[in-house]
């Protein structure tokens, strides 16, 4: 699971991607970003999620991003009728234009392409996130009562979890059709080659149409599959997406998943942002106690790099903040002094400790500081170099100031290690839950001797 990896550093006559049942959530970033993984089957009682459903969810301020508190949830397997349900849903919404967040293992490719075209025509923004309505257990992958709630047709109070979401196979083709694609930091899109199935339809004695699987000659199956790939290729061209996305998918066996790297997401034209800041999400099973995690991916020093932040309850009034920055594979330069400015106070980050980080381009430099619980009420905080009086005089800056874009004057020039100034938004459900847990006297646990992030 994504969260676990971040905690420790040391269709009928149509093409359909049959995503295996084991691909139920995002992979662990402990796996290298380019990993292709075989998807292990899940217990028979689970199987694939129910057919995809669409509903309006709403949460606290900034629940779905800065200034966003309402969104469309798209949850479940993309079946052959999914596009018709989305079309009816959007018609019911009328002039309301909300972002849509997918949590889906994939399914029918023709329906996925149709969903993409619907979103493009409507001018929608799409992302990846798991919507958890109030009353549902966020620790459970699926609950029958929660599935029924999502299909009730009501607008639901919910939280958006971008740390445990998935968008695989045909979901990826659907999402690239949106007018704007915002693939959050740490979110991975899973692709693989397509499969195809054929059915025969007949009417039973009660007048119901029944469809049963059937087989065709291998040559006919190959022709149908190639025809399906041609349709996908034409769709990607229509949406302004590189044909390399289809090539990457076709290179992966159908029973495996390849998770796109941030470099591929940008190169394929899915999300070209140079810096992507994820939302805070809550981790209840951290060995150190209640924890919130945030991932930032940004282009610096010639590559996309992943940084991780972690807030953990130490006691009812104190948080331990840890900042792990990907410094690349080059030799370590002189340690850079950093500080956090939040809640009207300034807090020095401790000396860096290097830790290996599978899935990152190099080790993380991990720094820590203790912060008052009250900082969770702030909308944002800043990490910047702690410039000494002598350095400030040499740079012609007021004492303590850190001019933006001053990375070249810091340690590790060009290595990806240096920090100019980083403003971090307090968005996402994780901080609210962390505040509730810490404020209720959640017991802290002793820190391990090795730095964690």
One Martini backbone bead per residue (centre of mass of N, CA, C, O) as a GRO file, in nm:
protein
  453
    1UNK     BB    1   0.100   0.034   0.016
    2UNK     BB    2   0.150   0.358   0.010
    3UNK     BB    3   0.162   0.425   0.312
    4UNK     BB    4   0.362   0.209   0.399
    5UNK     BB    5   0.602   0.301   0.217
    6UNK     BB    6   0.623   0.592   0.364
    7UNK     BB    7   0.703   0.504   0.659
    8UNK     BB    8   0.951   0.346   0.535
    9UNK     BB    9   1.289   0.421   0.495
   10UNK     BB   10   1.581   0.163   0.469
   11UNK     BB   11  -1.638  -0.722  -2.396
   12UNK     BB   12  -1.868  -0.722  -2.585
   13UNK     BB   13  -1.734  -0.691  -2.883
   14UNK     BB   14  -1.495  -0.571  -2.709
   15UNK     BB   15  -1.263  -0.404  -2.556
   16UNK     BB   16  -1.110  -0.539  -2.250
   17UNK     BB   17  -0.990  -0.482  -1.934
   18UNK     BB   18  -0.881  -0.737  -1.708
   19UNK     BB   19  -0.863  -0.662  -1.400
   20UNK     BB   20  -0.738  -0.785  -1.144
   21UNK     BB   21  -0.840  -0.825  -0.815
   22UNK     BB   22  -0.563  -0.732  -0.677
   23UNK     BB   23  -0.608  -0.430  -0.803
   24UNK     BB   24  -0.728  -0.225  -0.545
   25UNK     BB   25  -0.465  -0.049  -0.512
   26UNK     BB   26  -0.219   0.124  -0.465
   27UNK     BB   27   0.100   0.113  -0.468
   28UNK     BB   28   0.403   0.096  -0.338
   29UNK     BB   29   0.669   0.324  -0.313
   30UNK     BB   30   0.869   0.091  -0.256
   31UNK     BB   31   0.832   0.070  -0.537
   32UNK     BB   32   0.939   0.124  -0.820
   33UNK     BB   33   0.794   0.327  -1.055
   34UNK     BB   34   0.860   0.101  -1.299
   35UNK     BB   35   0.697  -0.118  -1.202
   36UNK     BB   36   0.608  -0.459  -1.270
   37UNK     BB   37   0.312  -0.627  -1.158
   38UNK     BB   38   0.174  -0.889  -1.022
   39UNK     BB   39  -0.162  -0.977  -0.966
   40UNK     BB   40  -0.301  -1.084  -0.694
   41UNK     BB   41  -0.536  -1.262  -0.574
   42UNK     BB   42  -0.828  -1.232  -0.413
   43UNK     BB   43  -1.063  -1.308  -0.234
   44UNK     BB   44  -1.365  -1.429  -0.339
   45UNK     BB   45  -1.540  -1.227  -0.163
   46UNK     BB   46  -1.452  -0.985  -0.340
   47UNK     BB   47  -1.327  -0.901  -0.598
   48UNK     BB   48  -1.461  -0.689  -0.786
   49UNK     BB   49  -1.601  -0.417  -0.800
   50UNK     BB   50  -1.860  -0.265  -0.856
   51UNK     BB   51  -2.016  -0.086  -1.051
   52UNK     BB   52  -1.996   0.218  -1.144
   53UNK     BB   53  -2.041   0.520  -0.957
   54UNK     BB   54  -2.224   0.838  -0.925
   55UNK     BB   55  -2.148   1.116  -0.700
   56UNK     BB   56  -2.199   1.362  -0.466
   57UNK     BB   57  -1.947   1.530  -0.280
   58UNK     BB   58  -1.878   1.661   0.058
   59UNK     BB   59  -1.673   1.889   0.251
   60UNK     BB   60  -1.446   2.053   0.361
   61UNK     BB   61  -1.244   2.283   0.331
   62UNK     BB   62  -1.032   2.163   0.088
   63UNK     BB   63  -1.104   1.854   0.034
   64UNK     BB   64  -1.029   1.877  -0.307
   65UNK     BB   65  -0.872   2.136  -0.257
   66UNK     BB   66  -0.817   2.445  -0.334
   67UNK     BB   67  -1.143   2.563  -0.295
   68UNK     BB   68  -1.254   2.259  -0.248
   69UNK     BB   69  -1.580   2.075  -0.148
   70UNK     BB   70  -1.681   1.956  -0.433
   71UNK     BB   71  -1.761   1.632  -0.591
   72UNK     BB   72  -1.711   1.368  -0.814
   73UNK     BB   73  -1.777   1.032  -0.774
   74UNK     BB   74  -1.582   0.744  -0.907
   75UNK     BB   75  -1.696   0.410  -0.827
   76UNK     BB   76  -1.547   0.137  -0.979
   77UNK     BB   77  -1.633  -0.063  -1.235
   78UNK     BB   78  -1.608  -0.052  -1.581
   79UNK     BB   79  -1.883  -0.086  -1.754
   80UNK     BB   80  -2.083  -0.091  -2.041
   81UNK     BB   81  -2.290   0.137  -1.886
   82UNK     BB   82  -2.129   0.382  -1.765
   83UNK     BB   83  -2.174   0.614  -1.973
   84UNK     BB   84  -2.481   0.636  -1.938
   85UNK     BB   85  -2.475   0.715  -1.637
   86UNK     BB   86  -2.306   0.971  -1.670
   87UNK     BB   87  -2.491   1.121  -1.862
   88UNK     BB   88  -2.734   1.132  -1.666
   89UNK     BB   89  -2.585   1.271  -1.433
   90UNK     BB   90  -2.502   1.534  -1.583
   91UNK     BB   91  -2.788   1.618  -1.653
   92UNK     BB   92  -2.880   1.648  -1.355
   93UNK     BB   93  -2.665   1.874  -1.280
   94UNK     BB   94  -2.629   2.061  -1.513
   95UNK     BB   95  -2.440   2.353  -1.447
   96UNK     BB   96  -2.269   2.191  -1.276
   97UNK     BB   97  -1.902   2.215  -1.210
   98UNK     BB   98  -1.720   1.935  -1.126
   99UNK     BB   99  -1.496   1.749  -1.008
  100UNK     BB  100  -1.340   1.426  -1.086
  101UNK     BB  101  -1.301   1.114  -0.896
  102UNK     BB  102  -1.113   0.821  -0.923
  103UNK     BB  103  -1.197   0.463  -0.826
  104UNK     BB  104  -1.039   0.221  -1.035
  105UNK     BB  105  -0.958  -0.094  -1.207
  106UNK     BB  106  -1.152  -0.078  -1.447
  107UNK     BB  107  -1.245  -0.235  -1.779
  108UNK     BB  108  -1.417  -0.101  -2.015
  109UNK     BB  109  -1.303   0.058  -2.289
  110UNK     BB  110  -1.539   0.183  -2.445
  111UNK     BB  111  -1.651   0.324  -2.188
  112UNK     BB  112  -1.395   0.486  -2.122
  113UNK     BB  113  -1.394   0.657  -2.383
  114UNK     BB  114  -1.675   0.781  -2.340
  115UNK     BB  115  -1.611   0.920  -2.074
  116UNK     BB  116  -1.390   1.103  -2.184
  117UNK     BB  117  -1.575   1.256  -2.386
  118UNK     BB  118  -1.769   1.370  -2.179
  119UNK     BB  119  -1.561   1.537  -2.019
  120UNK     BB  120  -1.465   1.711  -2.254
  121UNK     BB  121  -1.744   1.838  -2.328
  122UNK     BB  122  -1.771   1.953  -2.017
  123UNK     BB  123  -1.487   2.050  -1.894
  124UNK     BB  124  -1.341   1.855  -1.701
  125UNK     BB  125  -1.190   1.769  -1.399
  126UNK     BB  126  -0.940   1.514  -1.325
  127UNK     BB  127  -0.888   1.252  -1.078
  128UNK     BB  128  -0.748   1.074  -0.791
  129UNK     BB  129  -0.989   0.919  -0.561
  130UNK     BB  130  -1.117   0.816  -0.245
  131UNK     BB  131  -1.447   0.794  -0.146
  132UNK     BB  132  -1.560   0.854   0.202
  133UNK     BB  133  -1.828   0.823   0.359
  134UNK     BB  134  -2.007   0.888   0.611
  135UNK     BB  135  -1.988   0.577   0.802
  136UNK     BB  136  -1.745   0.469   0.674
  137UNK     BB  137  -1.476   0.247   0.662
  138UNK     BB  138  -1.142   0.328   0.589
  139UNK     BB  139  -1.030   0.022   0.642
  140UNK     BB  140  -1.225  -0.066   0.418
  141UNK     BB  141  -1.246  -0.153   0.101
  142UNK     BB  142  -1.540  -0.294   0.147
  143UNK     BB  143  -1.900  -0.226   0.184
  144UNK     BB  144  -2.223  -0.293   0.146
  145UNK     BB  145  -2.340  -0.037   0.287
  146UNK     BB  146  -2.159   0.163   0.129
  147UNK     BB  147  -2.246   0.087  -0.155
  148UNK     BB  148  -2.544   0.169  -0.113
  149UNK     BB  149  -2.491   0.464  -0.048
  150UNK     BB  150  -2.359   0.538  -0.327
  151UNK     BB  151  -2.652   0.435  -0.469
  152UNK     BB  152  -2.879   0.646  -0.355
  153UNK     BB  153  -2.852   0.954  -0.497
  154UNK     BB  154  -2.704   1.111  -0.289
  155UNK     BB  155  -2.560   1.356  -0.119
  156UNK     BB  156  -2.233   1.328   0.035
  157UNK     BB  157  -2.060   1.309   0.311
  158UNK     BB  158  -1.696   1.339   0.278
  159UNK     BB  159  -1.385   1.193   0.193
  160UNK     BB  160  -1.058   1.241   0.034
  161UNK     BB  161  -0.845   0.974  -0.076
  162UNK     BB  162  -0.512   0.990  -0.227
  163UNK     BB  163  -0.341   0.742  -0.082
  164UNK     BB  164  -0.568   0.483  -0.175
  165UNK     BB  165  -0.580   0.501  -0.480
  166UNK     BB  166  -0.717   0.410  -0.813
  167UNK     BB  167  -0.599   0.380  -1.175
  168UNK     BB  168  -0.680   0.141  -1.414
  169UNK     BB  169  -0.657   0.101  -1.731
  170UNK     BB  170  -0.949   0.226  -1.844
  171UNK     BB  171  -0.923   0.466  -1.646
  172UNK     BB  172  -0.692   0.605  -1.797
  173UNK     BB  173  -0.850   0.659  -2.059
  174UNK     BB  174  -1.064   0.830  -1.928
  175UNK     BB  175  -0.891   1.058  -1.782
  176UNK     BB  176  -0.752   1.174  -2.051
  177UNK     BB  177  -1.030   1.317  -2.150
  178UNK     BB  178  -1.008   1.538  -1.983
  179UNK     BB  179  -0.952   1.872  -1.988
  180UNK     BB  180  -0.831   1.817  -1.693
  181UNK     BB  181  -0.531   1.683  -1.539
  182UNK     BB  182  -0.489   1.577  -1.186
  183UNK     BB  183  -0.209   1.416  -1.071
  184UNK     BB  184  -0.121   1.333  -0.785
  185UNK     BB  185   0.094   1.302  -0.552
  186UNK     BB  186   0.165   0.950  -0.553
  187UNK     BB  187   0.003   0.887  -0.793
  188UNK     BB  188  -0.087   0.586  -0.978
  189UNK     BB  189  -0.088   0.456  -1.307
  190UNK     BB  190  -0.233   0.166  -1.446
  191UNK     BB  191  -0.095  -0.053  -1.700
  192UNK     BB  192  -0.212  -0.263  -1.981
  193UNK     BB  193  -0.310  -0.493  -2.167
  194UNK     BB  194  -0.552  -0.621  -2.362
  195UNK     BB  195  -0.864  -0.778  -2.374
  196UNK     BB  196  -1.101  -1.025  -2.509
  197UNK     BB  197  -1.457  -1.075  -2.541
  198UNK     BB  198  -1.726  -1.313  -2.602
  199UNK     BB  199  -2.081  -1.313  -2.682
  200UNK     BB  200  -2.402  -1.460  -2.641
  201UNK     BB  201  -2.736  -1.392  -2.729
  202UNK     BB  202  -3.044  -1.460  -2.542
  203UNK     BB  203  -3.377  -1.572  -2.489
  204UNK     BB  204  -3.560  -1.662  -2.243
  205UNK     BB  205  -3.856  -1.785  -2.109
  206UNK     BB  206  -3.890  -1.476  -1.967
  207UNK     BB  207  -3.757  -1.256  -2.179
  208UNK     BB  208  -3.456  -1.256  -2.114
  209UNK     BB  209  -3.143  -1.135  -2.161
  210UNK     BB  210  -2.868  -1.343  -2.243
  211UNK     BB  211  -2.514  -1.382  -2.162
  212UNK     BB  212  -2.256  -1.582  -2.316
  213UNK     BB  213  -1.975  -1.721  -2.340
  214UNK     BB  214  -1.740  -1.731  -2.616
  215UNK     BB  215  -1.572  -1.860  -2.902
  216UNK     BB  216  -1.304  -1.792  -3.125
  217UNK     BB  217  -1.094  -1.756  -3.350
  218UNK     BB  218  -0.779  -1.645  -3.322
  219UNK     BB  219  -0.783  -1.455  -3.568
  220UNK     BB  220  -1.039  -1.299  -3.484
  221UNK     BB  221  -0.926  -1.200  -3.214
  222UNK     BB  222  -0.687  -1.036  -3.326
  223UNK     BB  223  -0.851  -0.844  -3.502
  224UNK     BB  224  -1.022  -0.724  -3.271
  225UNK     BB  225  -0.786  -0.620  -3.102
  226UNK     BB  226  -0.661  -0.430  -3.314
  227UNK     BB  227  -0.912  -0.260  -3.349
  228UNK     BB  228  -0.911  -0.158  -3.058
  229UNK     BB  229  -0.631  -0.017  -3.069
  230UNK     BB  230  -0.708   0.183  -3.291
  231UNK     BB  231  -0.920   0.330  -3.117
  232UNK     BB  232  -0.729   0.421  -2.897
  233UNK     BB  233  -0.531   0.581  -3.075
  234UNK     BB  234  -0.744   0.784  -3.182
  235UNK     BB  235  -0.826   0.893  -2.905
  236UNK     BB  236  -0.551   1.003  -2.811
  237UNK     BB  237  -0.523   1.203  -3.044
  238UNK     BB  238  -0.784   1.361  -2.978
  239UNK     BB  239  -0.661   1.428  -2.670
  240UNK     BB  240  -0.340   1.483  -2.686
  241UNK     BB  241  -0.202   1.198  -2.661
  242UNK     BB  242   0.042   0.993  -2.653
  243UNK     BB  243   0.120   0.687  -2.807
  244UNK     BB  244   0.305   0.583  -2.571
  245UNK     BB  245   0.085   0.482  -2.385
  246UNK     BB  246   0.002   0.237  -2.554
  247UNK     BB  247   0.282   0.109  -2.570
  248UNK     BB  248   0.312   0.067  -2.264
  249UNK     BB  249   0.065  -0.120  -2.235
  250UNK     BB  250   0.139  -0.343  -2.454
  251UNK     BB  251   0.410  -0.433  -2.286
  252UNK     BB  252   0.194  -0.556  -2.086
  253UNK     BB  253   0.064  -0.787  -1.930
  254UNK     BB  254  -0.265  -0.851  -1.836
  255UNK     BB  255  -0.164  -0.969  -1.534
  256UNK     BB  256  -0.037  -0.681  -1.520
  257UNK     BB  257   0.136  -0.380  -1.386
  258UNK     BB  258   0.211  -0.047  -1.486
  259UNK     BB  259   0.356   0.232  -1.326
  260UNK     BB  260   0.361   0.545  -1.379
  261UNK     BB  261   0.563   0.789  -1.405
  262UNK     BB  262   0.606   1.120  -1.391
  263UNK     BB  263   0.756   1.135  -1.657
  264UNK     BB  264   0.529   0.993  -1.821
  265UNK     BB  265   0.291   1.176  -1.753
  266UNK     BB  266   0.428   1.415  -1.898
  267UNK     BB  267   0.517   1.295  -2.177
  268UNK     BB  268   0.208   1.204  -2.251
  269UNK     BB  269   0.014   1.457  -2.148
  270UNK     BB  270  -0.154   1.433  -1.878
  271UNK     BB  271   0.060   1.593  -1.668
  272UNK     BB  272   0.264   1.903  -1.690
  273UNK     BB  273   0.351   1.964  -1.419
  274UNK     BB  274   0.630   2.064  -1.223
  275UNK     BB  275   0.432   2.081  -0.963
  276UNK     BB  276   0.310   1.849  -0.703
  277UNK     BB  277   0.062   1.864  -0.446
  278UNK     BB  278  -0.047   1.688  -0.205
  279UNK     BB  279  -0.254   1.556   0.023
  280UNK     BB  280  -0.346   1.501   0.328
  281UNK     BB  281  -0.312   1.186   0.500
  282UNK     BB  282  -0.425   0.925   0.702
  283UNK     BB  283  -0.252   0.725   0.958
  284UNK     BB  284  -0.330   0.454   1.186
  285UNK     BB  285  -0.060   0.237   1.160
  286UNK     BB  286   0.157   0.370   1.294
  287UNK     BB  287   0.426   0.309   1.507
  288UNK     BB  288   0.414   0.628   1.622
  289UNK     BB  289   0.123   0.699   1.545
  290UNK     BB  290  -0.062   0.938   1.459
  291UNK     BB  291  -0.077   1.021   1.098
  292UNK     BB  292   0.045   1.248   0.843
  293UNK     BB  293   0.062   1.266   0.479
  294UNK     BB  294   0.293   1.405   0.228
  295UNK     BB  295   0.333   1.469  -0.128
  296UNK     BB  296   0.604   1.585  -0.344
  297UNK     BB  297   0.633   1.676  -0.693
  298UNK     BB  298   0.936   1.781  -0.870
  299UNK     BB  299   1.121   1.980  -1.089
  300UNK     BB  300   1.474   1.914  -1.047
  301UNK     BB  301   1.777   1.876  -1.164
  302UNK     BB  302   1.650   1.708  -1.428
  303UNK     BB  303   1.410   1.594  -1.231
  304UNK     BB  304   1.180   1.399  -1.076
  305UNK     BB  305   1.086   1.456  -0.733
  306UNK     BB  306   1.039   1.307  -0.405
  307UNK     BB  307   0.861   1.430  -0.128
  308UNK     BB  308   0.827   1.393   0.237
  309UNK     BB  309   0.566   1.429   0.485
  310UNK     BB  310   0.540   1.429   0.857
  311UNK     BB  311   0.280   1.391   1.107
  312UNK     BB  312   0.304   1.340   1.469
  313UNK     BB  313   0.202   1.236   1.764
  314UNK     BB  314   0.328   1.297   2.093
  315UNK     BB  315   0.096   1.476   2.215
  316UNK     BB  316  -0.176   1.685   2.288
  317UNK     BB  317   0.049   1.944   2.199
  318UNK     BB  318   0.241   1.766   1.999
  319UNK     BB  319   0.448   1.761   1.704
  320UNK     BB  320   0.606   1.565   1.458
  321UNK     BB  321   0.824   1.690   1.210
  322UNK     BB  322   0.891   1.557   0.875
  323UNK     BB  323   1.155   1.604   0.617
  324UNK     BB  324   1.185   1.452   0.295
  325UNK     BB  325   1.457   1.495   0.062
  326UNK     BB  326   1.542   1.459  -0.261
  327UNK     BB  327   1.905   1.460  -0.348
  328UNK     BB  328   2.013   1.241  -0.497
  329UNK     BB  329   2.316   1.064  -0.612
  330UNK     BB  330   2.508   1.252  -0.514
  331UNK     BB  331   2.716   1.409  -0.332
  332UNK     BB  332   2.743   1.537  -0.032
  333UNK     BB  333   2.698   1.831   0.107
  334UNK     BB  334   2.663   2.073   0.296
  335UNK     BB  335   2.460   2.135   0.536
  336UNK     BB  336   2.136   2.264   0.546
  337UNK     BB  337   1.962   2.515   0.692
  338UNK     BB  338   1.636   2.482   0.838
  339UNK     BB  339   1.292   2.612   0.843
  340UNK     BB  340   0.981   2.678   1.015
  341UNK     BB  341   0.687   2.870   0.920
  342UNK     BB  342   0.431   2.894   1.178
  343UNK     BB  343   0.199   3.048   1.362
  344UNK     BB  344   0.420   3.289   1.415
  345UNK     BB  345   0.654   3.080   1.402
  346UNK     BB  346   0.993   2.945   1.456
  347UNK     BB  347   1.149   2.632   1.334
  348UNK     BB  348   1.401   2.423   1.367
  349UNK     BB  349   1.567   2.205   1.172
  350UNK     BB  350   1.741   1.947   1.189
  351UNK     BB  351   1.968   1.747   1.118
  352UNK     BB  352   2.052   1.553   0.866
  353UNK     BB  353   1.926   1.232   0.751
  354UNK     BB  354   2.011   0.957   0.576
  355UNK     BB  355   1.783   0.779   0.352
  356UNK     BB  356   1.653   0.532   0.204
  357UNK     BB  357   1.449   0.535  -0.123
  358UNK     BB  358   1.238   0.360  -0.269
  359UNK     BB  359   1.161   0.530  -0.580
  360UNK     BB  360   1.392   0.714  -0.573
  361UNK     BB  361   1.673   0.881  -0.706
  362UNK     BB  362   1.747   0.907  -0.400
  363UNK     BB  363   1.810   1.009  -0.114
  364UNK     BB  364   1.697   1.115   0.195
  365UNK     BB  365   1.663   1.416   0.372
  366UNK     BB  366   1.609   1.414   0.721
  367UNK     BB  367   1.399   1.634   0.908
  368UNK     BB  368   1.329   1.781   1.239
  369UNK     BB  369   1.035   1.891   1.441
  370UNK     BB  370   0.868   2.058   1.695
  371UNK     BB  371   0.513   2.120   1.721
  372UNK     BB  372   0.234   2.271   1.770
  373UNK     BB  373  -0.095   2.182   1.738
  374UNK     BB  374  -0.199   2.469   1.635
  375UNK     BB  375  -0.087   2.453   1.334
  376UNK     BB  376  -0.345   2.307   1.208
  377UNK     BB  377  -0.499   2.597   1.162
  378UNK     BB  378  -0.328   2.651   0.928
  379UNK     BB  379  -0.312   2.698   0.578
  380UNK     BB  380   0.010   2.730   0.604
  381UNK     BB  381   0.362   2.664   0.532
  382UNK     BB  382   0.723   2.723   0.570
  383UNK     BB  383   1.020   2.636   0.390
  384UNK     BB  384   1.356   2.746   0.479
  385UNK     BB  385   1.633   2.898   0.499
  386UNK     BB  386   1.870   2.958   0.762
  387UNK     BB  387   1.990   3.259   0.770
  388UNK     BB  388   2.254   3.423   0.850
  389UNK     BB  389   2.387   3.723   0.916
  390UNK     BB  390   2.627   3.693   0.723
  391UNK     BB  391   2.468   3.594   0.475
  392UNK     BB  392   2.279   3.836   0.458
  393UNK     BB  393   2.502   4.047   0.410
  394UNK     BB  394   2.620   3.915   0.152
  395UNK     BB  395   2.318   3.930   0.005
  396UNK     BB  396   2.146   4.183   0.098
  397UNK     BB  397   1.966   4.078   0.339
  398UNK     BB  398   1.764   4.026   0.565
  399UNK     BB  399   1.746   3.882   0.844
  400UNK     BB  400   1.629   3.555   0.754
  401UNK     BB  401   1.610   3.583   0.464
  402UNK     BB  402   1.470   3.402   0.162
  403UNK     BB  403   1.507   3.415  -0.144
  404UNK     BB  404   1.373   3.345  -0.418
  405UNK     BB  405   1.575   3.138  -0.608
  406UNK     BB  406   1.841   3.059  -0.398
  407UNK     BB  407   1.963   2.772  -0.458
  408UNK     BB  408   2.258   2.832  -0.569
  409UNK     BB  409   2.359   2.924  -0.261
  410UNK     BB  410   2.337   2.641  -0.176
  411UNK     BB  411   2.364   2.343  -0.096
  412UNK     BB  412   2.393   2.141  -0.360
  413UNK     BB  413   2.443   2.230  -0.644
  414UNK     BB  414   2.217   2.082  -0.870
  415UNK     BB  415   2.115   1.817  -0.684
  416UNK     BB  416   1.824   1.876  -0.524
  417UNK     BB  417   1.880   1.975  -0.218
  418UNK     BB  418   1.805   2.255  -0.239
  419UNK     BB  419   1.643   2.543  -0.082
  420UNK     BB  420   1.442   2.807  -0.102
  421UNK     BB  421   1.102   2.802  -0.111
  422UNK     BB  422   0.831   2.637   0.076
  423UNK     BB  423   0.484   2.606   0.027
  424UNK     BB  424   0.242   2.449   0.244
  425UNK     BB  425  -0.058   2.299   0.228
  426UNK     BB  426  -0.365   2.252   0.437
  427UNK     BB  427  -0.475   1.989   0.272
  428UNK     BB  428  -0.703   1.766   0.364
  429UNK     BB  429  -0.814   1.511   0.593
  430UNK     BB  430  -0.565   1.446   0.780
  431UNK     BB  431  -0.553   1.694   0.979
  432UNK     BB  432  -0.827   1.667   1.116
  433UNK     BB  433  -0.778   1.382   1.231
  434UNK     BB  434  -0.522   1.448   1.384
  435UNK     BB  435  -0.645   1.659   1.574
  436UNK     BB  436  -0.848   1.469   1.707
  437UNK     BB  437  -0.646   1.260   1.816
  438UNK     BB  438  -0.457   1.446   1.975
  439UNK     BB  439  -0.677   1.605   2.144
  440UNK     BB  440  -0.767   1.308   2.277
  441UNK     BB  441  -0.496   1.169   2.372
  442UNK     BB  442  -0.313   1.023   2.195
  443UNK     BB  443  -0.088   0.794   2.208
  444UNK     BB  444   0.237   0.781   2.218
  445UNK     BB  445   0.537   0.669   2.061
  446UNK     BB  446   0.833   0.564   2.032
  447UNK     BB  447   1.105   0.639   1.872
  448UNK     BB  448   1.302   0.536   1.652
  449UNK     BB  449   1.642   0.546   1.591
  450UNK     BB  450   1.539   0.583   1.306
  451UNK     BB  451   1.459   0.763   1.061
  452UNK     BB  452   1.137   0.876   0.959
  453UNK     BB  453   0.864   0.916   0.676
   0.00000   0.00000   0.00000
